[in-house]
Amino acid sequence: MANHFTKASFTFAVTDAEAEIFRHVGEAAEIVGDSRLAPDQRAAAYADLGAGFAACFPPIDSDPFGGFLAILSDPDYPRLGFSVQVDPSDGTGRCKVWLHGDQFDVETAAQLIQKVAKSALPAGFEYCLDCDRLRPGEFGGGYVVIREDRFEFASSAQLLERALSREHREGADGYVLTTRDAEEGLLFWNNDTGFGELSTATVFSEAEAGRFDVPIAHDQPEWLAMPAPIS
């Protein structure tokens, strides 16, 4: 038998108004976990958390805490999955928030930051996978990048597999579709806007490139393998 852990500990800066919402997050988790509260008590407790909390986590259906429960991994057995500590304001209108835990709920933390810490976005954090026995394959980690409209999750196992695959095949980091314009030079395909700059290009996997219906262009488009990222 072995115990497994998902650990994380990181800080980020938010506005004083956002910090006030973070100060109520632990209290909200305790409220939704208290099955003894009557509906009117639950509604009163929600109102006491303030307008800022309500704006981030609006009611869903008849439950005032519906929006907050929606970010938890298991709304039927609500728990936050980490500790939240908020420092006093530094006098500039900013506060430091510290999230940490040894059974860290990565997805809940990412959603919480996205909803509350608007001023800090884009943001991100790392986490580690740990075990109290030295079993092969039980250690690793990953990261999350949090943007206003989406998340990017990656694990160390994925990054290692990709790094090793670069030794054996071209296109391990994907492909971009290119065409050459007489005035603009080399252009790169974006699924939403057409051909443009490399920074906006859509990156395809090998399978996606094989299925893609290549658009007609003055210069016949060609696939170009992406280089390995700068280490």
Secondary structure, DSSP 8 states (H G I E B T S, - for coil): ---EEEEEEEEEEEEHHHHHHHHHHHHHHHHHT-TT--HHHHHHHHHHT-HHHHHHS--BTTBTTHHHHTTSS-TTS---SSEEEE----SSSEEEEEEEESB--HHHHHHHHHHH-GGG-SEEEEEEEEESS--TT--EEEEEEE-SS-EEEEEHHHHHHHHHHTTT-TTTT-EEEEEEETTTEEEEEETTTEEE-GGG---B-HHHHHH------SS--EEEE------
